[in-house]
Amino acid sequence: MAEPIVVVESRRDWKGAAPAVRLVIADEYLSDPAFAEAELHVINLCRSMRYQSLGYYCSLLAEARGHRVLASVATLQDLSRKILYGSEIPALAQYLDALDDAERAALPAHFNVYLGQCENPVLAPLARRLFEQFAVPLLHVDLRRRKERVSVAGLRTLSIRALEAGEADCLARALDAHVAKGWRSARKRRAARFDVAMLVDADDPQPPSNAAALAQFVAAGRRLGLEVERISRRDFGRLAEFDALFIRETTRLAHHTYAFSRRAEREGLVVIDDPTSILRCTNKVYLAELLSRYKVAAPRACIFGEREVERLPGLLGFPMVLKAPEGAFSKGVFKAADRAELNEIAARLLDDSELALAQEFMPTEFDWRVGVLAGKPLYVCQYAMAGGHWQIVKHGEDGQYSEGNSLTLAVEEAPAEVVETAVRAANLIGDGLYGVDLKQTAAGIRVIEINDNPSIDAGVEDAVLGDALYDRIMGEFLRRLEQRTRARPAARR
């Protein structure tokens, strides 16, 4: 059973009420072999976190020992230079922009965040998000006023010695709440060899996996000695508790799914979908260029901006398909039947992006989907077009959608060219979990797109393999986790 501990440089540094967890002196943590062998969750509250300080080495050795630690060395490095963390600050503006004039006027010039909590209730949502985003126990936040707007100007780690009595009590309360919420839930999982966080959105009307499939992933994990826990976007600050992250939520770049993936990779977790795959797959402009460069057969396509719209009919003819750079489940994909529709759709797409993608229209009765995991084919499906529509998913103006029927085949029963082309295309992205969409035409097989977060629904993609589909996916997590564990001793030599 993993024990949470708080590491400080001196017991005198802790000024608040007695904490609910054990205080450990930093020198003892670093030198006592008993700590090296124990299974621990470490909350690092040393006086300084600068490079090569005592606090820095506590986090560094905690990671080397396999302890889960707040804050990680990667995070400390990020916060040491604004150029590394500055790109993540604009996403926090929504919390400050939502304040009314009176609340905004009353904001302080700076405030502290104690394990996701702060003393100012107006700033509580921002404090929670900052902790979820950066996972640092003590954080000092500077705010900047410009005309009628307030923004986050800077972040830095805060020394426990800088806290006054009231602030120390706030830290003590936040620590008790954090331990009660986070660490206790982890104690229930100790029978498992590894812990996997599965990121889901319970409110998503069109998730990549239905409830039955999510339950199958959990069950497959248990069969393999993995404890799979469903988490939500509110659990960003808990990533250090886990060994791996499995994203079963529709991924986007300017979105918490990418932040989760990026943070988990920095923390050393095994991640599917990894941030590079998300970056490459979510942008259709990138995919079109990639497939063209490596001569993978795809529909004729043209990346266009405002100046190129007039040339599209001569290049592709009508009807043509226009795609927003980012989109999923057939969203952001439109058919232009004539020049008027082309101009209207193109203007709409280019209002949000400097570039968009136009492709020749290839009508077929169904699309192929080949699931690829770690460079090998996993499943093959045929997705029929939605009734009376040219796509497999038809979205209504009221937010409702309908889908065509599906047929799942064993990999060996599918056309070899379909499978081989899909695997070749997926391998251009990486070694994660992908769904490659293809069309079979008289001119041959054409790759439509590569998805980093493919649909895996109970009753559809698992229709042939059944439980074995989930076992193979979770088995890949286990293989990577075991490989990482074997590599650690060699890395320390």
ZATOR-517356 format. One record per residue (C-alpha): x, y, z. Coordinates in pm, whole numbers, plus 50000, padded with zeros to 5 digits. Each point is the difference from the previous one (the first is absolute). Last residue first. Example, Ala and Ser with C-alpha at 12.3 -4.5 7.8 and 13.67 -1.06 7.14 Angstrom:
c1 = 51367&c2 = 49894&c3 = 50714
c1 = 49863&c2 = 49656&c3 = 50066
This chain:
c1 = 52383&c2 = 50270&c3 = 48587
c1 = 49666&c2 = 50170&c3 = 50061
c1 = 49871&c2 = 49950&c3 = 49642
c1 = 50077&c2 = 49629&c3 = 50016
c1 = 49790&c2 = 49964&c3 = 50314
c1 = 49711&c2 = 50187&c3 = 49832
c1 = 49986&c2 = 49805&c3 = 49672
c1 = 49826&c2 = 49694&c3 = 50149
c1 = 49723&c2 = 50222&c3 = 50141
c1 = 49949&c2 = 50175&c3 = 49665
c1 = 49972&c2 = 49666&c3 = 49818
c1 = 49753&c2 = 49877&c3 = 50261
c1 = 49790&c2 = 50313&c3 = 49952
c1 = 50019&c2 = 49970&c3 = 49622
c1 = 49888&c2 = 49636&c3 = 50002
c1 = 49723&c2 = 50072&c3 = 50252
c1 = 49863&c2 = 50285&c3 = 49790
c1 = 50011&c2 = 49774&c3 = 49695
c1 = 49811&c2 = 49736&c3 = 50199
c1 = 49728&c2 = 50258&c3 = 50066
c1 = 49945&c2 = 50023&c3 = 49626
c1 = 50033&c2 = 49628&c3 = 49939
c1 = 49774&c2 = 49909&c3 = 50291
c1 = 49734&c2 = 50243&c3 = 49878
c1 = 49989&c2 = 49834&c3 = 49659
c1 = 50022&c2 = 49652&c3 = 50156
c1 = 49675&c2 = 50062&c3 = 50189
c1 = 49805&c2 = 49982&c3 = 49671
c1 = 50228&c2 = 49944&c3 = 49702
c1 = 49735&c2 = 50001&c3 = 49726
c1 = 49732&c2 = 50246&c3 = 50119
c1 = 50252&c2 = 50208&c3 = 50194
c1 = 49987&c2 = 50295&c3 = 49759
c1 = 49621&c2 = 50007&c3 = 50011
c1 = 49817&c2 = 49841&c3 = 50295
c1 = 50208&c2 = 50174&c3 = 50264
c1 = 50130&c2 = 50321&c3 = 49849
c1 = 50359&c2 = 50081&c3 = 49906
c1 = 49999&c2 = 50322&c3 = 49801
c1 = 50346&c2 = 50118&c3 = 49904
c1 = 50199&c2 = 50262&c3 = 50192
c1 = 50306&c2 = 50071&c3 = 49784
c1 = 49797&c2 = 50002&c3 = 49679
c1 = 50166&c2 = 49966&c3 = 49660
c1 = 49820&c2 = 50141&c3 = 49696
c1 = 49853&c2 = 49922&c3 = 49660
c1 = 50250&c2 = 49739&c3 = 49881
c1 = 49917&c2 = 49887&c3 = 49643
c1 = 49987&c2 = 49642&c3 = 49872
c1 = 49974&c2 = 49956&c3 = 49623
c1 = 49875&c2 = 50186&c3 = 49692
c1 = 49672&c2 = 49807&c3 = 50003
c1 = 49958&c2 = 50113&c3 = 50357
c1 = 50057&c2 = 49861&c3 = 50350
c1 = 49998&c2 = 50285&c3 = 50251
c1 = 50221&c2 = 50012&c3 = 50309
c1 = 49980&c2 = 50114&c3 = 50362
c1 = 50295&c2 = 49914&c3 = 50226
c1 = 49923&c2 = 49964&c3 = 50370
c1 = 50304&c2 = 50043&c3 = 50220
c1 = 50147&c2 = 49873&c3 = 50328
c1 = 50364&c2 = 50095&c3 = 50054
c1 = 50324&c2 = 49921&c3 = 49815
c1 = 50045&c2 = 50322&c3 = 49805
c1 = 49844&c2 = 50215&c3 = 49727
c1 = 50159&c2 = 49860&c3 = 49684
c1 = 49935&c2 = 49653&c3 = 50141
c1 = 49627&c2 = 50064&c3 = 49968
c1 = 50029&c2 = 50045&c3 = 49622
c1 = 50195&c2 = 49677&c3 = 49950
c1 = 49757&c2 = 49812&c3 = 50223
c1 = 49702&c2 = 50131&c3 = 49802
c1 = 50156&c2 = 49915&c3 = 49664
c1 = 50075&c2 = 49645&c3 = 50115
c1 = 49648&c2 = 49945&c3 = 50134
c1 = 49821&c2 = 50129&c3 = 49691
c1 = 50239&c2 = 49821&c3 = 49763
c1 = 49946&c2 = 49671&c3 = 50185
c1 = 49625&c2 = 50013&c3 = 49949
c1 = 49835&c2 = 49911&c3 = 50333
c1 = 49961&c2 = 49637&c3 = 50112
c1 = 50339&c2 = 49986&c3 = 50177
c1 = 49910&c2 = 50304&c3 = 50211
c1 = 49676&c2 = 49838&c3 = 50115
c1 = 49707&c2 = 50204&c3 = 49879
c1 = 49764&c2 = 50247&c3 = 50165
c1 = 49689&c2 = 50125&c3 = 49820
c1 = 49839&c2 = 50334&c3 = 50076
c1 = 49666&c2 = 50169&c3 = 49939
c1 = 49973&c2 = 50372&c3 = 49931
c1 = 49998&c2 = 50267&c3 = 50266
c1 = 49758&c2 = 50264&c3 = 50121
c1 = 50059&c2 = 50328&c3 = 50181
c1 = 49823&c2 = 50240&c3 = 50234
c1 = 50141&c2 = 50349&c3 = 50064
c1 = 49678&c2 = 50175&c3 = 49894
c1 = 50150&c2 = 50093&c3 = 49661
c1 = 50039&c2 = 49633&c3 = 49919
c1 = 50327&c2 = 49812&c3 = 49956
c1 = 50015&c2 = 49704&c3 = 49761
c1 = 50277&c2 = 49750&c3 = 50073
c1 = 50130&c2 = 49754&c3 = 49737
c1 = 50003&c2 = 50282&c3 = 49744
c1 = 49817&c2 = 50049&c3 = 49668
c1 = 49650&c2 = 50006&c3 = 50151
c1 = 49660&c2 = 49845&c3 = 49929
c1 = 50044&c2 = 49745&c3 = 50279
c1 = 50343&c2 = 50027&c3 = 50162
c1 = 50276&c2 = 49856&c3 = 49782
c1 = 50116&c2 = 49648&c3 = 50083
c1 = 50298&c2 = 49944&c3 = 50230
c1 = 50203&c2 = 49690&c3 = 49911
c1 = 50226&c2 = 49888&c3 = 50280
c1 = 50345&c2 = 49846&c3 = 50042
c1 = 50169&c2 = 49921&c3 = 50330
c1 = 50348&c2 = 50003&c3 = 50159
c1 = 50251&c2 = 50045&c3 = 49719
c1 = 50359&c2 = 50034&c3 = 50126
c1 = 50226&c2 = 50307&c3 = 50031
c1 = 49954&c2 = 50050&c3 = 50373
c1 = 49620&c2 = 49976&c3 = 49966
c1 = 49819&c2 = 50047&c3 = 49669
c1 = 49624&c2 = 50003&c3 = 49958
c1 = 49896&c2 = 49979&c3 = 49637
c1 = 49690&c2 = 50191&c3 = 49895
c1 = 49856&c2 = 49946&c3 = 49652
c1 = 49740&c2 = 50245&c3 = 49877
c1 = 49664&c2 = 49897&c3 = 49853
c1 = 49771&c2 = 50039&c3 = 49700
c1 = 50254&c2 = 50220&c3 = 49822
c1 = 49999&c2 = 50357&c3 = 49867
c1 = 50347&c2 = 50148&c3 = 49948
c1 = 49989&c2 = 50382&c3 = 49997
c1 = 50338&c2 = 50155&c3 = 49923
c1 = 50157&c2 = 50164&c3 = 50298
c1 = 50025&c2 = 50357&c3 = 50135
c1 = 50194&c2 = 50079&c3 = 50317
c1 = 50014&c2 = 50314&c3 = 50213
c1 = 50258&c2 = 50270&c3 = 50069
c1 = 50015&c2 = 50329&c3 = 50195
c1 = 49749&c2 = 49865&c3 = 50249
c1 = 49679&c2 = 50110&c3 = 50172
c1 = 49857&c2 = 50237&c3 = 49735
c1 = 50158&c2 = 49778&c3 = 49741
c1 = 49743&c2 = 49728&c3 = 50065
c1 = 49700&c2 = 50234&c3 = 49971
c1 = 50135&c2 = 50169&c3 = 49688
c1 = 50064&c2 = 49659&c3 = 49844
c1 = 49645&c2 = 49885&c3 = 50075
c1 = 49837&c2 = 50306&c3 = 49836
c1 = 50234&c2 = 50016&c3 = 49700
c1 = 49969&c2 = 49627&c3 = 49928
c1 = 49622&c2 = 50008&c3 = 50042
c1 = 49976&c2 = 50275&c3 = 49740
c1 = 50250&c2 = 49825&c3 = 49773
c1 = 49801&c2 = 49677&c3 = 49985
c1 = 49933&c2 = 49673&c3 = 50184
c1 = 50217&c2 = 50071&c3 = 50304
c1 = 50012&c2 = 49713&c3 = 50248
c1 = 50095&c2 = 50067&c3 = 50361
c1 = 50223&c2 = 49849&c3 = 50272
c1 = 50039&c2 = 50184&c3 = 50333
c1 = 49834&c2 = 49716&c3 = 50187
c1 = 50026&c2 = 49653&c3 = 49844
c1 = 50074&c2 = 49835&c3 = 50339
c1 = 50293&c2 = 50233&c3 = 50061
c1 = 50123&c2 = 50339&c3 = 49881
c1 = 50307&c2 = 50220&c3 = 49976
c1 = 50137&c2 = 50153&c3 = 49678
c1 = 49645&c2 = 50070&c3 = 49879
c1 = 49914&c2 = 49790&c3 = 49698
c1 = 49850&c2 = 50072&c3 = 49660
c1 = 49879&c2 = 49716&c3 = 49777
c1 = 49942&c2 = 50060&c3 = 49629
c1 = 49695&c2 = 49971&c3 = 49775
c1 = 50112&c2 = 50133&c3 = 49766
c1 = 50345&c2 = 50011&c3 = 49838
c1 = 50330&c2 = 49939&c3 = 50178
c1 = 50267&c2 = 50220&c3 = 49840
c1 = 49788&c2 = 50227&c3 = 49783
c1 = 49741&c2 = 50038&c3 = 50275
c1 = 50273&c2 = 50080&c3 = 50259
c1 = 50171&c2 = 50287&c3 = 49821
c1 = 49771&c2 = 50276&c3 = 50132
c1 = 50058&c2 = 49889&c3 = 50360
c1 = 50380&c2 = 50032&c3 = 49975
c1 = 50039&c2 = 50360&c3 = 50112
c1 = 49797&c2 = 49954&c3 = 50318
c1 = 50206&c2 = 49703&c3 = 50116
c1 = 50016&c2 = 49651&c3 = 49858
c1 = 50149&c2 = 49657&c3 = 50051
c1 = 49896&c2 = 49801&c3 = 49694
c1 = 49911&c2 = 49635&c3 = 49983
c1 = 49968&c2 = 49715&c3 = 49754
c1 = 49874&c2 = 49708&c3 = 50208
c1 = 50271&c2 = 49794&c3 = 50170
c1 = 50263&c2 = 49744&c3 = 49895
c1 = 50302&c2 = 50014&c3 = 50233
c1 = 50284&c2 = 50169&c3 = 49814
c1 = 50206&c2 = 50086&c3 = 50307
c1 = 49980&c2 = 50375&c3 = 49938
c1 = 49637&c2 = 49986&c3 = 49892
c1 = 49891&c2 = 49811&c3 = 50311
c1 = 50182&c2 = 50250&c3 = 50222
c1 = 49862&c2 = 50307&c3 = 49819
c1 = 49643&c2 = 49873&c3 = 50031
c1 = 50055&c2 = 49908&c3 = 50364
c1 = 50135&c2 = 50345&c3 = 50088
c1 = 49698&c2 = 50171&c3 = 49844
c1 = 49773&c2 = 49756&c3 = 50180
c1 = 50128&c2 = 50111&c3 = 50340
c1 = 49888&c2 = 49773&c3 = 50283
c1 = 50230&c2 = 49717&c3 = 49895
c1 = 50341&c2 = 50164&c3 = 50030
c1 = 49961&c2 = 50189&c3 = 50326
c1 = 49806&c2 = 49717&c3 = 50162
c1 = 50268&c2 = 49750&c3 = 49895
c1 = 50273&c2 = 50225&c3 = 50138
c1 = 49810&c2 = 50046&c3 = 50326
c1 = 49975&c2 = 49625&c3 = 50072
c1 = 49659&c2 = 49838&c3 = 49976
c1 = 50076&c2 = 49766&c3 = 50175
c1 = 50255&c2 = 50094&c3 = 50266
c1 = 50249&c2 = 49800&c3 = 50211
c1 = 50076&c2 = 50239&c3 = 50283
c1 = 50335&c2 = 50179&c3 = 50035
c1 = 49870&c2 = 50322&c3 = 50155
c1 = 50073&c2 = 50186&c3 = 49676
c1 = 49786&c2 = 49749&c3 = 49810
c1 = 49718&c2 = 50047&c3 = 50249
c1 = 50017&c2 = 50380&c3 = 49965
c1 = 49980&c2 = 49985&c3 = 49621
c1 = 49714&c2 = 49751&c3 = 49999
c1 = 49799&c2 = 50188&c3 = 50262
c1 = 50056&c2 = 50334&c3 = 49824
c1 = 49896&c2 = 49840&c3 = 49668
c1 = 49677&c2 = 49872&c3 = 50156
c1 = 49945&c2 = 50339&c3 = 50171
c1 = 49942&c2 = 50167&c3 = 49665
c1 = 50167&c2 = 50229&c3 = 49749
c1 = 50144&c2 = 49693&c3 = 49824
c1 = 49696&c2 = 49776&c3 = 49981
c1 = 49925&c2 = 49647&c3 = 50119
c1 = 49663&c2 = 49829&c3 = 50033
c1 = 50007&c2 = 49818&c3 = 50333
c1 = 50125&c2 = 49651&c3 = 50069
c1 = 50353&c2 = 50110&c3 = 50088
c1 = 50203&c2 = 49724&c3 = 50167
c1 = 50257&c2 = 50136&c3 = 50246
c1 = 50265&c2 = 49784&c3 = 50168
c1 = 50186&c2 = 49956&c3 = 50329
c1 = 49760&c2 = 50199&c3 = 50214
c1 = 50009&c2 = 50221&c3 = 50310
c1 = 50197&c2 = 50271&c3 = 49816
c1 = 49691&c2 = 50065&c3 = 49788
c1 = 49803&c2 = 50117&c3 = 50304
c1 = 50019&c2 = 50376&c3 = 49931
c1 = 49818&c2 = 49956&c3 = 49670
c1 = 49708&c2 = 49830&c3 = 50174
c1 = 49732&c2 = 50258&c3 = 49911
c1 = 50017&c2 = 49894&c3 = 49633
c1 = 49854&c2 = 49665&c3 = 50099
c1 = 50139&c2 = 49672&c3 = 50131
c1 = 49903&c2 = 49636&c3 = 49954
c1 = 50227&c2 = 49766&c3 = 50194
c1 = 50168&c2 = 49697&c3 = 49844
c1 = 50186&c2 = 49771&c3 = 50239
c1 = 50236&c2 = 49787&c3 = 49793
c1 = 50078&c2 = 49637&c3 = 50093
c1 = 49918&c2 = 49858&c3 = 49657
c1 = 49650&c2 = 49873&c3 = 50076
c1 = 49938&c2 = 50322&c3 = 50192
c1 = 50086&c2 = 50207&c3 = 49694
c1 = 49764&c2 = 49800&c3 = 49785
c1 = 49717&c2 = 50071&c3 = 50247
c1 = 50065&c2 = 50376&c3 = 49994
c1 = 50020&c2 = 50000&c3 = 49620
c1 = 49675&c2 = 49801&c3 = 49986
c1 = 49826&c2 = 50255&c3 = 50222
c1 = 50104&c2 = 50274&c3 = 49759
c1 = 49861&c2 = 49792&c3 = 49713
c1 = 49662&c2 = 49966&c3 = 50172
c1 = 49983&c2 = 50374&c3 = 50067
c1 = 50061&c2 = 50091&c3 = 49635
c1 = 50346&c2 = 50079&c3 = 49864
c1 = 50105&c2 = 50292&c3 = 49775
c1 = 49735&c2 = 50221&c3 = 50162
c1 = 49704&c2 = 50144&c3 = 49807
c1 = 49765&c2 = 50170&c3 = 50248
c1 = 50296&c2 = 50097&c3 = 50224
c1 = 49869&c2 = 50053&c3 = 50354
c1 = 50193&c2 = 49716&c3 = 50168
c1 = 50327&c2 = 50128&c3 = 49858
c1 = 50275&c2 = 49743&c3 = 50034
c1 = 50371&c2 = 49984&c3 = 50089
c1 = 50110&c2 = 49647&c3 = 50094
c1 = 50271&c2 = 50011&c3 = 50268
c1 = 50204&c2 = 49680&c3 = 50018
c1 = 50155&c2 = 49870&c3 = 50321
c1 = 50267&c2 = 49728&c3 = 49989
c1 = 50068&c2 = 49674&c3 = 50184
c1 = 49650&c2 = 49990&c3 = 50144
c1 = 49921&c2 = 49887&c3 = 50354
c1 = 50076&c2 = 50356&c3 = 50118
c1 = 49693&c2 = 50159&c3 = 49848
c1 = 49802&c2 = 50092&c3 = 50307
c1 = 50283&c2 = 50217&c3 = 50127
c1 = 49968&c2 = 50231&c3 = 49696
c1 = 49658&c2 = 50124&c3 = 50110
c1 = 50154&c2 = 50107&c3 = 50327
c1 = 50269&c2 = 50203&c3 = 49822
c1 = 49770&c2 = 50228&c3 = 49810
c1 = 49702&c2 = 50134&c3 = 50185
c1 = 50097&c2 = 49958&c3 = 50365
c1 = 50364&c2 = 50084&c3 = 49929
c1 = 49903&c2 = 50316&c3 = 49814
c1 = 49754&c2 = 50110&c3 = 50268
c1 = 50256&c2 = 49953&c3 = 50278
c1 = 50263&c2 = 50185&c3 = 49795
c1 = 49762&c2 = 50287&c3 = 49925
c1 = 49921&c2 = 50041&c3 = 50369
c1 = 50369&c2 = 50005&c3 = 50092
c1 = 50079&c2 = 50244&c3 = 49718
c1 = 49728&c2 = 50237&c3 = 50121
c1 = 50146&c2 = 49974&c3 = 50352
c1 = 50339&c2 = 50099&c3 = 49859
c1 = 49840&c2 = 50299&c3 = 49828
c1 = 49856&c2 = 50119&c3 = 50330
c1 = 50337&c2 = 49965&c3 = 50173
c1 = 50204&c2 = 50167&c3 = 49726
c1 = 50149&c2 = 49801&c3 = 49716
c1 = 50343&c2 = 50090&c3 = 49861
c1 = 50162&c2 = 49699&c3 = 50167
c1 = 49786&c2 = 49766&c3 = 49787
c1 = 50175&c2 = 50140&c3 = 49695
c1 = 49779&c2 = 50077&c3 = 49701
c1 = 50048&c2 = 49864&c3 = 49647
c1 = 49959&c2 = 50261&c3 = 49732
c1 = 49731&c2 = 50123&c3 = 49764
c1 = 49964&c2 = 50313&c3 = 49791
c1 = 49769&c2 = 50254&c3 = 49840
c1 = 49664&c2 = 49828&c3 = 50036
c1 = 49742&c2 = 50233&c3 = 49846
c1 = 49763&c2 = 50279&c3 = 50098
c1 = 49806&c2 = 50199&c3 = 49742
c1 = 49832&c2 = 50339&c3 = 50015
c1 = 50306&c2 = 50210&c3 = 49912
c1 = 50294&c2 = 49768&c3 = 50049
c1 = 50032&c2 = 49853&c3 = 50347
c1 = 50260&c2 = 49730&c3 = 50068
c1 = 49980&c2 = 49717&c3 = 50253
c1 = 50294&c2 = 49828&c3 = 50170
c1 = 49957&c2 = 49643&c3 = 50126
c1 = 50207&c2 = 49831&c3 = 50271
c1 = 49978&c2 = 49619&c3 = 50002
c1 = 50036&c2 = 49748&c3 = 50281
c1 = 49922&c2 = 49630&c3 = 49936
c1 = 50079&c2 = 50006&c3 = 49625
c1 = 49781&c2 = 49796&c3 = 49763
c1 = 50031&c2 = 50236&c3 = 49700
c1 = 49666&c2 = 49986&c3 = 49819
c1 = 49785&c2 = 49844&c3 = 50270
c1 = 50154&c2 = 50233&c3 = 50257
c1 = 49939&c2 = 50301&c3 = 49778
c1 = 49644&c2 = 49880&c3 = 49934
c1 = 49922&c2 = 49978&c3 = 50372
c1 = 50144&c2 = 50346&c3 = 50065
c1 = 49799&c2 = 50144&c3 = 49709
c1 = 49676&c2 = 49851&c3 = 50136
c1 = 50083&c2 = 50132&c3 = 50352
c1 = 50078&c2 = 50357&c3 = 49888
c1 = 49668&c2 = 50145&c3 = 50117
c1 = 50031&c2 = 49799&c3 = 50323
c1 = 50326&c2 = 50181&c3 = 50094
c1 = 50201&c2 = 49787&c3 = 50246
c1 = 50129&c2 = 49757&c3 = 49738
c1 = 49969&c2 = 49629&c3 = 49922
c1 = 50159&c2 = 49774&c3 = 49736
c1 = 50276&c2 = 49859&c3 = 50219
c1 = 50052&c2 = 50343&c3 = 50161
c1 = 49978&c2 = 50275&c3 = 49737
c1 = 50129&c2 = 50341&c3 = 50099
c1 = 49882&c2 = 50344&c3 = 49888
c1 = 50118&c2 = 50307&c3 = 49806
c1 = 49886&c2 = 50349&c3 = 49903
c1 = 49680&c2 = 49947&c3 = 50195
c1 = 49657&c2 = 49989&c3 = 49835
c1 = 49741&c2 = 50251&c3 = 50120
c1 = 49958&c2 = 50173&c3 = 49665
c1 = 49935&c2 = 49669&c3 = 49826
c1 = 49729&c2 = 49906&c3 = 50246
c1 = 49829&c2 = 50337&c3 = 49956
c1 = 50024&c2 = 49988&c3 = 49620
c1 = 49855&c2 = 49648&c3 = 49972
c1 = 50222&c2 = 49695&c3 = 49975
c1 = 49973&c2 = 49765&c3 = 49699
c1 = 50313&c2 = 50147&c3 = 49837
c1 = 50208&c2 = 49883&c3 = 50297
c1 = 49900&c2 = 49635&c3 = 49972
c1 = 50011&c2 = 50001&c3 = 49620
c1 = 50355&c2 = 50139&c3 = 50006
c1 = 50151&c2 = 49671&c3 = 50116
c1 = 50044&c2 = 49869&c3 = 49644
c1 = 50232&c2 = 50296&c3 = 49934
c1 = 50250&c2 = 49868&c3 = 50262
c1 = 50102&c2 = 49671&c3 = 49835
c1 = 50231&c2 = 50160&c3 = 49741
c1 = 50187&c2 = 50179&c3 = 50279
c1 = 50121&c2 = 49678&c3 = 50162
c1 = 50326&c2 = 49940&c3 = 49813
c1 = 50078&c2 = 50361&c3 = 49897
c1 = 49928&c2 = 50100&c3 = 50358
c1 = 50310&c2 = 49820&c3 = 50119
c1 = 50046&c2 = 49833&c3 = 50339
c1 = 49637&c2 = 49887&c3 = 49996
c1 = 50067&c2 = 49745&c3 = 49726
c1 = 50305&c2 = 49861&c3 = 50178
c1 = 49803&c2 = 49956&c3 = 50319
c1 = 49727&c2 = 49825&c3 = 49803
c1 = 50248&c2 = 49758&c3 = 49843
c1 = 50154&c2 = 49934&c3 = 50343
c1 = 49662&c2 = 49893&c3 = 50130
c1 = 49821&c2 = 50191&c3 = 50275
c1 = 49837&c2 = 49813&c3 = 50163
c1 = 50139&c2 = 49648&c3 = 49994
c1 = 49901&c2 = 49645&c3 = 49927
c1 = 50283&c2 = 49777&c3 = 50115
c1 = 50176&c2 = 49780&c3 = 49742
c1 = 50336&c2 = 50038&c3 = 50171
c1 = 50142&c2 = 50208&c3 = 49712
c1 = 49691&c2 = 50225&c3 = 50018
c1 = 50049&c2 = 50057&c3 = 50372
c1 = 50369&c2 = 50058&c3 = 49931
c1 = 49925&c2 = 50297&c3 = 49773
c1 = 49728&c2 = 50142&c3 = 50223
c1 = 50225&c2 = 49993&c3 = 50307
c1 = 50292&c2 = 50124&c3 = 49788
c1 = 49808&c2 = 50313&c3 = 49898
c1 = 49901&c2 = 50070&c3 = 50361
c1 = 50362&c2 = 49977&c3 = 50114
c1 = 50101&c2 = 50244&c3 = 49726
c1 = 50155&c2 = 49881&c3 = 49673
c1 = 49768&c2 = 50215&c3 = 49784
c1 = 49768&c2 = 50218&c3 = 50210
c1 = 49730&c2 = 49835&c3 = 50211
c1 = 50073&c2 = 50186&c3 = 50324
c1 = 49860&c2 = 49969&c3 = 50351
c1 = 49896&c2 = 49637&c3 = 49969
c1 = 49630&c2 = 49919&c3 = 49982
c1 = 50017&c2 = 49682&c3 = 49787
c1 = 49683&c2 = 49794&c3 = 50029
c1 = 50124&c2 = 49643&c3 = 49954
c1 = 49772&c2 = 49701&c3 = 49940
c1 = 50194&c2 = 49698&c3 = 50126
c1 = 50076&c2 = 49632&c3 = 49952
c1 = 50303&c2 = 49935&c3 = 50218
c1 = 50342&c2 = 49882&c3 = 49877
c1 = 50162&c2 = 50342&c3 = 49966
c1 = 49844&c2 = 50116&c3 = 50324
c1 = 50160&c2 = 49714&c3 = 50192
c1 = 50336&c2 = 50080&c3 = 49842
c1 = 50018&c2 = 50325&c3 = 50207
c1 = 50207&c2 = 50263&c3 = 49817
c1 = 49763&c2 = 50208&c3 = 49784
c1 = 49692&c2 = 49972&c3 = 50221
c1 = 50207&c2 = 50063&c3 = 50311
c1 = 50156&c2 = 50315&c3 = 49855
c1 = 49654&c2 = 50121&c3 = 49893
c1 = 49846&c2 = 49962&c3 = 50347
c1 = 49677&c2 = 49799&c3 = 49993
c1 = 49660&c2 = 50120&c3 = 50126
c1 = 49744&c2 = 49719&c3 = 50017
c1 = 49643&c2 = 50063&c3 = 49884
c1 = 49690&c2 = 50161&c3 = 50155
c1 = 50190&c2 = 50324&c3 = 50056
c1 = 50041&c2 = 50166&c3 = 50341
c1 = 49859&c2 = 50352&c3 = 49977
c1 = 50215&c2 = 50254&c3 = 49819
c1 = 50361&c2 = 50108&c3 = 50040
c1 = 50187&c2 = 49720&c3 = 49820
c1 = 50348&c2 = 50144&c3 = 49939
c1 = 50096&c2 = 49919&c3 = 50359
c1 = 50001&c2 = 49632&c3 = 49905
c1 = 50297&c2 = 50080&c3 = 49777
c1 = 50074&c2 = 49940&c3 = 49631
c1 = 49648&c2 = 49880&c3 = 49925
c1 = 49865&c2 = 49683&c3 = 49834
c1 = 49630&c2 = 49920&c3 = 50045
c1 = 49910&c2 = 49630&c3 = 49987
c1 = 49724&c2 = 49795&c3 = 49837
c1 = 50030&c2 = 49624&c3 = 50058
c1 = 49957&c2 = 49751&c3 = 49720
c1 = 49851&c2 = 49668&c3 = 50108
